[in-house]
Amino acid sequence: MQARSAAYNVFRRKRKPALRCAVRQDRPVPTFVNGETWDFGGIATTTEPPPGFQPEAASEAMRLTGYYLFHDLRA
């Protein structure tokens, strides 16, 4: 079963840039994602996800926690 199409704001951890936090654009950004430790890393879509982003896992994580952590395999 494929997750429905969605767009996510992606933030990268400053000290560990391969660590990403994705938040659907229609959801609030968690308070732990702040300018001291995270940078905006762009937008990911479930139709063309970046390496390491798993759309079904992202959908489930959003339902449970409100954010999705993953490692960008290009970093």
PQR file of N, CA, C, O and H, with PARSE charges and radii, in Angstrom:
ATOM      1  N   MET A   1       0.833  -1.191   0.000 -0.4000 1.5000
ATOM      2  CA  MET A   1       0.000   0.000   0.000 -0.0000 2.0000
ATOM      3  C   MET A   1       0.873   1.249   0.000  0.5500 1.7000
ATOM      4  O   MET A   1       1.767   1.377   0.837 -0.5500 1.4000
ATOM      5  N   GLN A   2       0.631   2.157  -0.913 -0.4000 1.5000
ATOM      6  CA  GLN A   2       1.423   3.375  -1.045 -0.0000 2.0000
ATOM      7  C   GLN A   2       0.789   4.510  -0.257  0.5500 1.7000
ATOM      8  O   GLN A   2      -0.431   4.671  -0.260 -0.5500 1.4000
ATOM      9  H   GLN A   2      -0.095   2.053  -1.593  0.4000 1.0000
ATOM     10  N   ALA A   3       1.628   5.301   0.421 -0.4000 1.5000
ATOM     11  CA  ALA A   3       1.141   6.472   1.147 -0.0000 2.0000
ATOM     12  C   ALA A   3       0.654   7.505   0.134  0.5500 1.7000
ATOM     13  O   ALA A   3       1.206   7.618  -0.960 -0.5500 1.4000
ATOM     14  H   ALA A   3       2.619   5.171   0.423  0.4000 1.0000
ATOM     15  N   ARG A   4      -0.379   8.255   0.502 -0.4000 1.5000
ATOM     16  CA  ARG A   4      -0.879   9.260  -0.427 -0.0000 2.0000
ATOM     17  C   ARG A   4       0.151  10.367  -0.601  0.5500 1.7000
ATOM     18  O   ARG A   4       1.002  10.585   0.261 -0.5500 1.4000
ATOM     19  H   ARG A   4      -0.828   8.163   1.391  0.4000 1.0000
ATOM     20  N   SER A   5       0.061  11.053  -1.718 -0.4000 1.5000
ATOM     21  CA  SER A   5       1.023  12.098  -2.039 -0.0000 2.0000
ATOM     22  C   SER A   5       0.959  13.223  -1.008  0.5500 1.7000
ATOM     23  O   SER A   5      -0.122  13.689  -0.651 -0.5500 1.4000
ATOM     24  H   SER A   5      -0.631  10.875  -2.418  0.4000 1.0000
ATOM     25  N   ALA A   6       2.113  13.647  -0.543 -0.4000 1.5000
ATOM     26  CA  ALA A   6       2.198  14.731   0.430 -0.0000 2.0000
ATOM     27  C   ALA A   6       3.534  15.441   0.275  0.5500 1.7000
ATOM     28  O   ALA A   6       4.498  14.862  -0.227 -0.5500 1.4000
ATOM     29  H   ALA A   6       2.992  13.268  -0.834  0.4000 1.0000
ATOM     30  N   ALA A   7       3.588  16.684   0.704 -0.4000 1.5000
ATOM     31  CA  ALA A   7       4.829  17.459   0.697 -0.0000 2.0000
ATOM     32  C   ALA A   7       5.269  17.681   2.138  0.5500 1.7000
ATOM     33  O   ALA A   7       4.450  17.936   3.021 -0.5500 1.4000
ATOM     34  H   ALA A   7       2.806  17.153   1.112  0.4000 1.0000
ATOM     35  N   TYR A   8       6.569  17.580   2.356 -0.4000 1.5000
ATOM     36  CA  TYR A   8       7.158  17.701   3.694 -0.0000 2.0000
ATOM     37  C   TYR A   8       8.225  18.781   3.687  0.5500 1.7000
ATOM     38  O   TYR A   8       9.013  18.870   2.746 -0.5500 1.4000
ATOM     39  H   TYR A   8       7.234  17.373   1.639  0.4000 1.0000
ATOM     40  N   ASN A   9       8.258  19.613   4.741 -0.4000 1.5000
ATOM     41  CA  ASN A   9       9.397  20.484   4.990 -0.0000 2.0000
ATOM     42  C   ASN A   9      10.460  19.607   5.643  0.5500 1.7000
ATOM     43  O   ASN A   9      10.174  18.860   6.580 -0.5500 1.4000
ATOM     44  H   ASN A   9       7.618  19.541   5.506  0.4000 1.0000
ATOM     45  N   VAL A  10      11.674  19.705   5.143 -0.4000 1.5000
ATOM     46  CA  VAL A  10      12.753  18.870   5.659 -0.0000 2.0000
ATOM     47  C   VAL A  10      13.798  19.764   6.321  0.5500 1.7000
ATOM     48  O   VAL A  10      14.230  20.768   5.756 -0.5500 1.4000
ATOM     49  H   VAL A  10      11.906  20.312   4.382  0.4000 1.0000
ATOM     50  N   PHE A  11      14.186  19.379   7.516 -0.4000 1.5000
ATOM     51  CA  PHE A  11      15.202  20.101   8.281 -0.0000 2.0000
ATOM     52  C   PHE A  11      16.386  19.173   8.491  0.5500 1.7000
ATOM     53  O   PHE A  11      16.211  17.975   8.714 -0.5500 1.4000
ATOM     54  H   PHE A  11      13.835  18.563   7.975  0.4000 1.0000
ATOM     55  N   ARG A  12      17.598  19.730   8.418 -0.4000 1.5000
ATOM     56  CA  ARG A  12      18.800  18.905   8.636 -0.0000 2.0000
ATOM     57  C   ARG A  12      19.502  19.356   9.910  0.5500 1.7000
ATOM     58  O   ARG A  12      19.602  20.546  10.206 -0.5500 1.4000
ATOM     59  H   ARG A  12      17.740  20.703   8.236  0.4000 1.0000
ATOM     60  N   ARG A  13      19.980  18.372  10.644 -0.4000 1.5000
ATOM     61  CA  ARG A  13      20.685  18.628  11.901 -0.0000 2.0000
ATOM     62  C   ARG A  13      22.029  19.267  11.565  0.5500 1.7000
ATOM     63  O   ARG A  13      22.761  18.749  10.722 -0.5500 1.4000
ATOM     64  H   ARG A  13      19.898  17.405  10.403  0.4000 1.0000
ATOM     65  N   LYS A  14      22.365  20.380  12.207 -0.4000 1.5000
ATOM     66  CA  LYS A  14      23.597  21.102  11.883 -0.0000 2.0000
ATOM     67  C   LYS A  14      24.847  20.269  12.125  0.5500 1.7000
ATOM     68  O   LYS A  14      25.745  20.258  11.283 -0.5500 1.4000
ATOM     69  H   LYS A  14      21.770  20.802  12.892  0.4000 1.0000
ATOM     70  N   ARG A  15      24.927  19.576  13.248 -0.4000 1.5000
ATOM     71  CA  ARG A  15      26.136  18.809  13.575 -0.0000 2.0000
ATOM     72  C   ARG A  15      26.150  17.424  12.948  0.5500 1.7000
ATOM     73  O   ARG A  15      27.203  16.789  12.887 -0.5500 1.4000
ATOM     74  H   ARG A  15      24.198  19.585  13.932  0.4000 1.0000
ATOM     75  N   LYS A  16      25.026  16.951  12.490 -0.4000 1.5000
ATOM     76  CA  LYS A  16      24.912  15.646  11.822 -0.0000 2.0000
ATOM     77  C   LYS A  16      24.033  15.837  10.592  0.5500 1.7000
ATOM     78  O   LYS A  16      22.861  15.463  10.618 -0.5500 1.4000
ATOM     79  H   LYS A  16      24.171  17.467  12.540  0.4000 1.0000
ATOM     80  N   PRO A  17      24.570  16.413   9.510 -0.5600 1.5000
ATOM     81  CA  PRO A  17      23.736  16.823   8.377  0.2800 2.0000
ATOM     82  C   PRO A  17      23.004  15.687   7.661  0.5500 1.7000
ATOM     83  O   PRO A  17      22.061  15.953   6.916 -0.5500 1.4000
ATOM     84  N   ALA A  18      23.401  14.447   7.860 -0.4000 1.5000
ATOM     85  CA  ALA A  18      22.658  13.346   7.242 -0.0000 2.0000
ATOM     86  C   ALA A  18      21.352  13.071   7.981  0.5500 1.7000
ATOM     87  O   ALA A  18      20.445  12.458   7.419 -0.5500 1.4000
ATOM     88  H   ALA A  18      24.167  14.230   8.465  0.4000 1.0000
ATOM     89  N   LEU A  19      21.244  13.515   9.233 -0.4000 1.5000
ATOM     90  CA  LEU A  19      20.020  13.321  10.009 -0.0000 2.0000
ATOM     91  C   LEU A  19      19.005  14.377   9.596  0.5500 1.7000
ATOM     92  O   LEU A  19      19.277  15.576   9.665 -0.5500 1.4000
ATOM     93  H   LEU A  19      21.981  14.013   9.690  0.4000 1.0000
ATOM     94  N   ARG A  20      17.845  13.925   9.169 -0.4000 1.5000
ATOM     95  CA  ARG A  20      16.800  14.832   8.699 -0.0000 2.0000
ATOM     96  C   ARG A  20      15.523  14.648   9.503  0.5500 1.7000
ATOM     97  O   ARG A  20      15.222  13.555   9.982 -0.5500 1.4000
ATOM     98  H   ARG A  20      17.624  12.951   9.113  0.4000 1.0000
ATOM     99  N   CYS A  21      14.795  15.717   9.636 -0.4000 1.5000
ATOM    100  CA  CYS A  21      13.476  15.685  10.267 -0.0000 2.0000
ATOM    101  C   CYS A  21      12.490  16.247   9.246  0.5500 1.7000
ATOM    102  O   CYS A  21      12.610  17.396   8.820 -0.5500 1.4000
ATOM    103  H   CYS A  21      15.039  16.605   9.247  0.4000 1.0000
ATOM    104  N   ALA A  22      11.530  15.438   8.865 -0.4000 1.5000
ATOM    105  CA  ALA A  22      10.520  15.858   7.894 -0.0000 2.0000
ATOM    106  C   ALA A  22       9.193  16.076   8.611  0.5500 1.7000
ATOM    107  O   ALA A  22       8.790  15.292   9.470 -0.5500 1.4000
ATOM    108  H   ALA A  22      11.433  14.505   9.212  0.4000 1.0000
ATOM    109  N   VAL A  23       8.524  17.168   8.231 -0.4000 1.5000
ATOM    110  CA  VAL A  23       7.223  17.513   8.812 -0.0000 2.0000
ATOM    111  C   VAL A  23       6.301  17.898   7.655  0.5500 1.7000
ATOM    112  O   VAL A  23       6.639  18.757   6.841 -0.5500 1.4000
ATOM    113  H   VAL A  23       8.851  17.805   7.533  0.4000 1.0000
ATOM    114  N   ARG A  24       5.145  17.258   7.592 -0.4000 1.5000
ATOM    115  CA  ARG A  24       4.209  17.615   6.529 -0.0000 2.0000
ATOM    116  C   ARG A  24       3.938  19.103   6.561  0.5500 1.7000
ATOM    117  O   ARG A  24       3.868  19.711   7.629 -0.5500 1.4000
ATOM    118  H   ARG A  24       4.870  16.560   8.254  0.4000 1.0000
ATOM    119  N   GLN A  25       3.786  19.681   5.391 -0.4000 1.5000
ATOM    120  CA  GLN A  25       3.607  21.128   5.310 -0.0000 2.0000
ATOM    121  C   GLN A  25       2.327  21.618   5.979  0.5500 1.7000
ATOM    122  O   GLN A  25       2.228  22.791   6.341 -0.5500 1.4000
ATOM    123  H   GLN A  25       3.843  19.187   4.523  0.4000 1.0000
ATOM    124  N   ASP A  26       1.365  20.751   6.144 -0.4000 1.5000
ATOM    125  CA  ASP A  26       0.120  21.168   6.788 -0.0000 2.0000
ATOM    126  C   ASP A  26       0.110  20.909   8.294  0.5500 1.7000
ATOM    127  O   ASP A  26      -0.937  21.007   8.933 -0.5500 1.4000
ATOM    128  H   ASP A  26       1.445  19.798   5.851  0.4000 1.0000
ATOM    129  N   ARG A  27       1.276  20.577   8.865 -0.4000 1.5000
ATOM    130  CA  ARG A  27       1.393  20.294  10.297 -0.0000 2.0000
ATOM    131  C   ARG A  27       2.392  21.256  10.934  0.5500 1.7000
ATOM    132  O   ARG A  27       3.276  21.762  10.242 -0.5500 1.4000
ATOM    133  H   ARG A  27       2.127  20.498   8.345  0.4000 1.0000
ATOM    134  N   PRO A  28       2.273  21.522  12.240 -0.5600 1.5000
ATOM    135  CA  PRO A  28       3.230  22.412  12.910  0.2800 2.0000
ATOM    136  C   PRO A  28       4.599  21.738  13.073  0.5500 1.7000
ATOM    137  O   PRO A  28       4.697  20.520  13.218 -0.5500 1.4000
ATOM    138  N   VAL A  29       5.627  22.547  13.045 -0.4000 1.5000
ATOM    139  CA  VAL A  29       6.988  22.049  13.260 -0.0000 2.0000
ATOM    140  C   VAL A  29       7.180  21.817  14.756  0.5500 1.7000
ATOM    141  O   VAL A  29       6.835  22.685  15.558 -0.5500 1.4000
ATOM    142  H   VAL A  29       5.548  23.536  12.927  0.4000 1.0000
ATOM    143  N   PRO A  30       7.726  20.660  15.149 -0.5600 1.5000
ATOM    144  CA  PRO A  30       7.947  20.386  16.575  0.2800 2.0000
ATOM    145  C   PRO A  30       8.899  21.412  17.197  0.5500 1.7000
ATOM    146  O   PRO A  30       9.755  21.967  16.509 -0.5500 1.4000
ATOM    147  N   THR A  31       8.747  21.655  18.480 -0.4000 1.5000
ATOM    148  CA  THR A  31       9.553  22.674  19.158 -0.0000 2.0000
ATOM    149  C   THR A  31      11.036  22.322  19.215  0.5500 1.7000
ATOM    150  O   THR A  31      11.867  23.223  19.326 -0.5500 1.4000
ATOM    151  H   THR A  31       8.051  21.203  19.039  0.4000 1.0000
ATOM    152  N   PHE A  32      11.397  21.025  19.141 -0.4000 1.5000
ATOM    153  CA  PHE A  32      12.817  20.679  19.184 -0.0000 2.0000
ATOM    154  C   PHE A  32      13.544  21.060  17.892  0.5500 1.7000
ATOM    155  O   PHE A  32      14.774  21.108  17.865 -0.5500 1.4000
ATOM    156  H   PHE A  32      10.722  20.293  19.050  0.4000 1.0000
ATOM    157  N   VAL A  33      12.799  21.327  16.833 -0.4000 1.5000
ATOM    158  CA  VAL A  33      13.406  21.775  15.566 -0.0000 2.0000
ATOM    159  C   VAL A  33      13.499  23.290  15.647  0.5500 1.7000
ATOM    160  O   VAL A  33      12.520  24.003  15.427 -0.5500 1.4000
ATOM    161  H   VAL A  33      11.800  21.287  16.854  0.4000 1.0000
ATOM    162  N   ASN A  34      14.697  23.767  15.967 -0.4000 1.5000
ATOM    163  CA  ASN A  34      14.895  25.210  16.114 -0.0000 2.0000
ATOM    164  C   ASN A  34      16.168  25.630  15.389  0.5500 1.7000
ATOM    165  O   ASN A  34      16.969  24.785  14.989 -0.5500 1.4000
ATOM    166  H   ASN A  34      15.492  23.188  16.146  0.4000 1.0000
ATOM    167  N   GLY A  35      16.348  26.913  15.226 -0.4000 1.5000
ATOM    168  CA  GLY A  35      17.465  27.463  14.479 -0.0000 2.0000
ATOM    169  C   GLY A  35      18.831  27.212  15.090  0.5500 1.7000
ATOM    170  O   GLY A  35      19.843  27.335  14.400 -0.5500 1.4000
ATOM    171  H   GLY A  35      15.698  27.599  15.551  0.4000 1.0000
ATOM    172  N   GLU A  36      18.884  26.865  16.361 -0.4000 1.5000
ATOM    173  CA  GLU A  36      20.170  26.597  17.002 -0.0000 2.0000
ATOM    174  C   GLU A  36      20.759  25.262  16.549  0.5500 1.7000
ATOM    175  O   GLU A  36      21.977  25.126  16.430 -0.5500 1.4000
ATOM    176  H   GLU A  36      18.062  26.765  16.922  0.4000 1.0000
ATOM    177  N   THR A  37      19.903  24.288  16.300 -0.4000 1.5000
ATOM    178  CA  THR A  37      20.394  22.941  16.004 -0.0000 2.0000
ATOM    179  C   THR A  37      19.975  22.397  14.641  0.5500 1.7000
ATOM    180  O   THR A  37      20.505  21.377  14.200 -0.5500 1.4000
ATOM    181  H   THR A  37      18.914  24.399  16.397  0.4000 1.0000
ATOM    182  N   TRP A  38      19.033  23.058  13.963 -0.4000 1.5000
ATOM    183  CA  TRP A  38      18.524  22.563  12.685 -0.0000 2.0000
ATOM    184  C   TRP A  38      18.518  23.674  11.644  0.5500 1.7000
ATOM    185  O   TRP A  38      18.305  24.841  11.973 -0.5500 1.4000
ATOM    186  H   TRP A  38      18.603  23.887  14.321  0.4000 1.0000
ATOM    187  N   ASP A  39      18.753  23.306  10.379 -0.4000 1.5000
ATOM    188  CA  ASP A  39      18.628  24.201   9.229 -0.0000 2.0000
ATOM    189  C   ASP A  39      17.523  23.679   8.325  0.5500 1.7000
ATOM    190  O   ASP A  39      17.273  22.474   8.272 -0.5500 1.4000
ATOM    191  H   ASP A  39      18.926  22.358  10.111  0.4000 1.0000
ATOM    192  N   PHE A  40      16.864  24.585   7.615 -0.4000 1.5000
ATOM    193  CA  PHE A  40      15.886  24.152   6.618 -0.0000 2.0000
ATOM    194  C   PHE A  40      16.635  23.507   5.473  0.5500 1.7000
ATOM    195  O   PHE A  40      17.599  24.072   4.957 -0.5500 1.4000
ATOM    196  H   PHE A  40      17.068  25.564   7.659  0.4000 1.0000
ATOM    197  N   GLY A  41      16.195  22.320   5.073 -0.4000 1.5000
ATOM    198  CA  GLY A  41      16.890  21.580   4.031 -0.0000 2.0000
ATOM    199  C   GLY A  41      16.109  21.402   2.753  0.5500 1.7000
ATOM    200  O   GLY A  41      16.555  20.698   1.847 -0.5500 1.4000
ATOM    201  H   GLY A  41      15.412  21.860   5.493  0.4000 1.0000
ATOM    202  N   GLY A  42      14.939  22.031   2.663 -0.4000 1.5000
ATOM    203  CA  GLY A  42      14.166  21.937   1.441 -0.0000 2.0000
ATOM    204  C   GLY A  42      12.840  21.223   1.640  0.5500 1.7000
ATOM    205  O   GLY A  42      12.362  21.048   2.761 -0.5500 1.4000
ATOM    206  H   GLY A  42      14.576  22.602   3.399  0.4000 1.0000
ATOM    207  N   ILE A  43      12.262  20.818   0.518 -0.4000 1.5000
ATOM    208  CA  ILE A  43      10.959  20.168   0.517 -0.0000 2.0000
ATOM    209  C   ILE A  43      11.098  18.795  -0.117  0.5500 1.7000
ATOM    210  O   ILE A  43      11.756  18.633  -1.145 -0.5500 1.4000
ATOM    211  H   ILE A  43      12.650  20.960  -0.393  0.4000 1.0000
ATOM    212  N   ALA A  44      10.476  17.821   0.504 -0.4000 1.5000
ATOM    213  CA  ALA A  44      10.440  16.457  -0.040 -0.0000 2.0000
ATOM    214  C   ALA A  44       8.997  16.116  -0.367  0.5500 1.7000
ATOM    215  O   ALA A  44       8.076  16.533   0.336 -0.5500 1.4000
ATOM    216  H   ALA A  44       9.942  17.953   1.338  0.4000 1.0000
ATOM    217  N   THR A  45       8.804  15.357  -1.431 -0.4000 1.5000
ATOM    218  CA  THR A  45       7.472  14.872  -1.755 -0.0000 2.0000
ATOM    219  C   THR A  45       7.482  13.352  -1.731  0.5500 1.7000
ATOM    220  O   THR A  45       8.519  12.718  -1.921 -0.5500 1.4000
ATOM    221  H   THR A  45       9.552  15.018  -2.002  0.4000 1.0000
ATOM    222  N   THR A  46       6.329  12.793  -1.500 -0.4000 1.5000
ATOM    223  CA  THR A  46       6.243  11.338  -1.468 -0.0000 2.0000
ATOM    224  C   THR A  46       6.275  10.749  -2.872  0.5500 1.7000
ATOM    225  O   THR A  46       6.541   9.558  -3.031 -0.5500 1.4000
ATOM    226  H   THR A  46       5.486  13.309  -1.346  0.4000 1.0000
ATOM    227  N   THR A  47       6.011  11.557  -3.892 -0.4000 1.5000
ATOM    228  CA  THR A  47       6.075  11.049  -5.262 -0.0000 2.0000
ATOM    229  C   THR A  47       7.509  11.011  -5.781  0.5500 1.7000
ATOM    230  O   THR A  47       7.834  10.187  -6.635 -0.5500 1.4000
ATOM    231  H   THR A  47       5.795  12.525  -3.764  0.4000 1.0000
ATOM    232  N   GLU A  48       8.369  11.894  -5.273 -0.4000 1.5000
ATOM    233  CA  GLU A  48       9.786  11.905  -5.626 -0.0000 2.0000
ATOM    234  C   GLU A  48      10.608  12.109  -4.353  0.5500 1.7000
ATOM    235  O   GLU A  48      11.202  13.170  -4.166 -0.5500 1.4000
ATOM    236  H   GLU A  48       8.105  12.564  -4.578  0.4000 1.0000
ATOM    237  N   PRO A  49      10.646  11.101  -3.476 -0.5600 1.5000
ATOM    238  CA  PRO A  49      11.332  11.266  -2.187  0.2800 2.0000
ATOM    239  C   PRO A  49      12.851  11.253  -2.336  0.5500 1.7000
ATOM    240  O   PRO A  49      13.378  10.625  -3.254 -0.5500 1.4000
ATOM    241  N   PRO A  50      13.553  11.941  -1.442 -0.5600 1.5000
ATOM    242  CA  PRO A  50      15.015  11.886  -1.454  0.2800 2.0000
ATOM    243  C   PRO A  50      15.496  10.511  -0.970  0.5500 1.7000
ATOM    244  O   PRO A  50      14.740   9.791  -0.318 -0.5500 1.4000
ATOM    245  N   PRO A  51      16.735  10.144  -1.281 -0.5600 1.5000
ATOM    246  CA  PRO A  51      17.256   8.858  -0.808  0.2800 2.0000
ATOM    247  C   PRO A  51      17.181   8.749   0.713  0.5500 1.7000
ATOM    248  O   PRO A  51      17.603   9.656   1.431 -0.5500 1.4000
ATOM    249  N   GLY A  52      16.649   7.647   1.189 -0.4000 1.5000
ATOM    250  CA  GLY A  52      16.505   7.419   2.619 -0.0000 2.0000
ATOM    251  C   GLY A  52      15.122   7.735   3.150  0.5500 1.7000
ATOM    252  O   GLY A  52      14.759   7.284   4.237 -0.5500 1.4000
ATOM    253  H   GLY A  52      16.307   6.910   0.607  0.4000 1.0000
ATOM    254  N   PHE A  53      14.345   8.504   2.400 -0.4000 1.5000
ATOM    255  CA  PHE A  53      12.992   8.879   2.808 -0.0000 2.0000
ATOM    256  C   PHE A  53      12.036   7.782   2.372  0.5500 1.7000
ATOM    257  O   PHE A  53      11.969   7.438   1.192 -0.5500 1.4000
ATOM    258  H   PHE A  53      14.640   8.870   1.518  0.4000 1.0000
ATOM    259  N   GLN A  54      11.296   7.236   3.329 -0.4000 1.5000
ATOM    260  CA  GLN A  54      10.342   6.173   3.028 -0.0000 2.0000
ATOM    261  C   GLN A  54       8.930   6.715   3.244  0.5500 1.7000
ATOM    262  O   GLN A  54       8.521   6.927   4.386 -0.5500 1.4000
ATOM    263  H   GLN A  54      11.351   7.515   4.288  0.4000 1.0000
ATOM    264  N   PRO A  55       8.182   6.941   2.165 -0.5600 1.5000
ATOM    265  CA  PRO A  55       6.873   7.583   2.277  0.2800 2.0000
ATOM    266  C   PRO A  55       5.898   6.898   3.245  0.5500 1.7000
ATOM    267  O   PRO A  55       5.205   7.586   3.995 -0.5500 1.4000
ATOM    268  N   GLU A  56       5.830   5.590   3.243 -0.4000 1.5000
ATOM    269  CA  GLU A  56       4.897   4.910   4.151 -0.0000 2.0000
ATOM    270  C   GLU A  56       5.316   5.092   5.605  0.5500 1.7000
ATOM    271  O   GLU A  56       4.470   5.296   6.476 -0.5500 1.4000
ATOM    272  H   GLU A  56       6.392   5.032   2.633  0.4000 1.0000
ATOM    273  N   ALA A  57       6.617   5.018   5.869 -0.4000 1.5000
ATOM    274  CA  ALA A  57       7.112   5.240   7.229 -0.0000 2.0000
ATOM    275  C   ALA A  57       6.866   6.686   7.656  0.5500 1.7000
ATOM    276  O   ALA A  57       6.522   6.945   8.809 -0.5500 1.4000
ATOM    277  H   ALA A  57       7.305   4.852   5.161  0.4000 1.0000
ATOM    278  N   ALA A  58       7.042   7.628   6.728 -0.4000 1.5000
ATOM    279  CA  ALA A  58       6.801   9.038   7.036 -0.0000 2.0000
ATOM    280  C   ALA A  58       5.340   9.273   7.397  0.5500 1.7000
ATOM    281  O   ALA A  58       5.039   9.994   8.348 -0.5500 1.4000
ATOM    282  H   ALA A  58       7.322   7.418   5.791  0.4000 1.0000
ATOM    283  N   SER A  59       4.440   8.667   6.642 -0.4000 1.5000
ATOM    284  CA  SER A  59       3.017   8.816   6.921 -0.0000 2.0000
ATOM    285  C   SER A  59       2.668   8.269   8.305  0.5500 1.7000
ATOM    286  O   SER A  59       1.925   8.901   9.056 -0.5500 1.4000
ATOM    287  H   SER A  59       4.685   8.081   5.870  0.4000 1.0000
ATOM    288  N   GLU A  60       3.196   7.114   8.634 -0.4000 1.5000
ATOM    289  CA  GLU A  60       2.924   6.507   9.943 -0.0000 2.0000
ATOM    290  C   GLU A  60       3.540   7.339  11.072  0.5500 1.7000
ATOM    291  O   GLU A  60       2.908   7.546  12.108 -0.5500 1.4000
ATOM    292  H   GLU A  60       3.800   6.601   8.024  0.4000 1.0000
ATOM    293  N   ALA A  61       4.763   7.812  10.872 -0.4000 1.5000
ATOM    294  CA  ALA A  61       5.422   8.634  11.893 -0.0000 2.0000
ATOM    295  C   ALA A  61       4.650   9.933  12.127  0.5500 1.7000
ATOM    296  O   ALA A  61       4.513  10.376  13.267 -0.5500 1.4000
ATOM    297  H   ALA A  61       5.276   7.644  10.031  0.4000 1.0000
ATOM    298  N   MET A  62       4.149  10.538  11.063 -0.4000 1.5000
ATOM    299  CA  MET A  62       3.363  11.763  11.217 -0.0000 2.0000
ATOM    300  C   MET A  62       2.115  11.489  12.042  0.5500 1.7000
ATOM    301  O   MET A  62       1.735  12.303  12.883 -0.5500 1.4000
ATOM    302  H   MET A  62       4.260  10.178  10.136  0.4000 1.0000
ATOM    303  N   ARG A  63       1.479  10.356  11.811 -0.4000 1.5000
ATOM    304  CA  ARG A  63       0.276  10.003  12.557 -0.0000 2.0000
ATOM    305  C   ARG A  63       0.582   9.806  14.039  0.5500 1.7000
ATOM    306  O   ARG A  63      -0.202  10.203  14.901 -0.5500 1.4000
ATOM    307  H   ARG A  63       1.788   9.694  11.128  0.4000 1.0000
ATOM    308  N   LEU A  64       1.727   9.190  14.328 -0.4000 1.5000
ATOM    309  CA  LEU A  64       2.074   8.861  15.712 -0.0000 2.0000
ATOM    310  C   LEU A  64       2.758   9.986  16.479  0.5500 1.7000
ATOM    311  O   LEU A  64       2.447  10.217  17.648 -0.5500 1.4000
ATOM    312  H   LEU A  64       2.364   8.867  13.628  0.4000 1.0000
ATOM    313  N   THR A  65       3.694  10.693  15.825 -0.4000 1.5000
ATOM    314  CA  THR A  65       4.519  11.663  16.548 -0.0000 2.0000
ATOM    315  C   THR A  65       4.439  13.088  16.014  0.5500 1.7000
ATOM    316  O   THR A  65       4.763  14.032  16.735 -0.5500 1.4000
ATOM    317  H   THR A  65       3.946  10.505  14.876  0.4000 1.0000
ATOM    318  N   GLY A  66       4.010  13.264  14.758 -0.4000 1.5000
ATOM    319  CA  GLY A  66       3.962  14.593  14.166 -0.0000 2.0000
ATOM    320  C   GLY A  66       5.224  14.976  13.419  0.5500 1.7000
ATOM    321  O   GLY A  66       5.334  16.103  12.935 -0.5500 1.4000
ATOM    322  H   GLY A  66       3.747  12.497  14.172  0.4000 1.0000
ATOM    323  N   TYR A  67       6.184  14.061  13.314 -0.4000 1.5000
ATOM    324  CA  TYR A  67       7.407  14.296  12.543 -0.0000 2.0000
ATOM    325  C   TYR A  67       7.993  12.946  12.126  0.5500 1.7000
ATOM    326  O   TYR A  67       7.605  11.898  12.643 -0.5500 1.4000
ATOM    327  H   TYR A  67       6.095  13.145  13.707  0.4000 1.0000
ATOM    328  N   TYR A  68       8.941  12.993  11.176 -0.4000 1.5000
ATOM    329  CA  TYR A  68       9.572  11.776  10.667 -0.0000 2.0000
ATOM    330  C   TYR A  68      11.082  12.005  10.601  0.5500 1.7000
ATOM    331  O   TYR A  68      11.544  12.902   9.897 -0.5500 1.4000
ATOM    332  H   TYR A  68       9.257  13.844  10.757  0.4000 1.0000
ATOM    333  N   LEU A  69      11.838  11.208  11.321 -0.4000 1.5000
ATOM    334  CA  LEU A  69      13.302  11.282  11.276 -0.0000 2.0000
ATOM    335  C   LEU A  69      13.824  10.241  10.294  0.5500 1.7000
ATOM    336  O   LEU A  69      13.352   9.104  10.272 -0.5500 1.4000
ATOM    337  H   LEU A  69      11.463  10.478  11.894  0.4000 1.0000
ATOM    338  N   PHE A  70      14.806  10.639   9.479 -0.4000 1.5000
ATOM    339  CA  PHE A  70      15.443   9.710   8.551 -0.0000 2.0000
ATOM    340  C   PHE A  70      16.857  10.183   8.247  0.5500 1.7000
ATOM    341  O   PHE A  70      17.220  11.324   8.536 -0.5500 1.4000
ATOM    342  H   PHE A  70      15.190  11.563   9.497  0.4000 1.0000
ATOM    343  N   HIS A  71      17.644   9.299   7.665 -0.4000 1.5000
ATOM    344  CA  HIS A  71      19.002   9.648   7.232 -0.0000 2.0000
ATOM    345  C   HIS A  71      18.992   9.827   5.729  0.5500 1.7000
ATOM    346  O   HIS A  71      18.532   8.957   4.990 -0.5500 1.4000
ATOM    347  H   HIS A  71      17.349   8.373   7.431  0.4000 1.0000
ATOM    348  N   ASP A  72      19.501  10.958   5.286 -0.4000 1.5000
ATOM    349  CA  ASP A  72      19.649  11.210   3.852 -0.0000 2.0000
ATOM    350  C   ASP A  72      20.854  10.414   3.376  0.5500 1.7000
ATOM    351  O   ASP A  72      21.975  10.646   3.830 -0.5500 1.4000
ATOM    352  H   ASP A  72      19.875  11.665   5.887  0.4000 1.0000
ATOM    353  N   LEU A  73      20.634   9.500   2.483 -0.4000 1.5000
ATOM    354  CA  LEU A  73      21.698   8.590   2.035 -0.0000 2.0000
ATOM    355  C   LEU A  73      22.708   9.269   1.126  0.5500 1.7000
ATOM    356  O   LEU A  73      23.745   8.682   0.818 -0.5500 1.4000
ATOM    357  H   LEU A  73      19.724   9.311   2.114  0.4000 1.0000
ATOM    358  N   ARG A  74      22.433  10.489   0.691 -0.4000 1.5000
ATOM    359  CA  ARG A  74      23.403  11.229  -0.138 -0.0000 2.0000
ATOM    360  C   ARG A  74      24.437  11.947   0.704  0.5500 1.7000
ATOM    361  O   ARG A  74      25.530  12.257   0.230 -0.5500 1.4000
ATOM    362  H   ARG A  74      21.591  10.966   0.942  0.4000 1.0000
ATOM    363  N   ALA A  75      24.094  12.209   1.947 -0.4000 1.5000
ATOM    364  CA  ALA A  75      24.971  13.024   2.819 -0.0000 2.0000
ATOM    365  C   ALA A  75      26.130  12.206   3.348  0.5500 1.7000
ATOM    366  O   ALA A  75      26.962  12.724   4.093 -0.5500 1.4000
ATOM    367  H   ALA A  75      23.206  11.957   2.332  0.4000 1.0000
TER
END
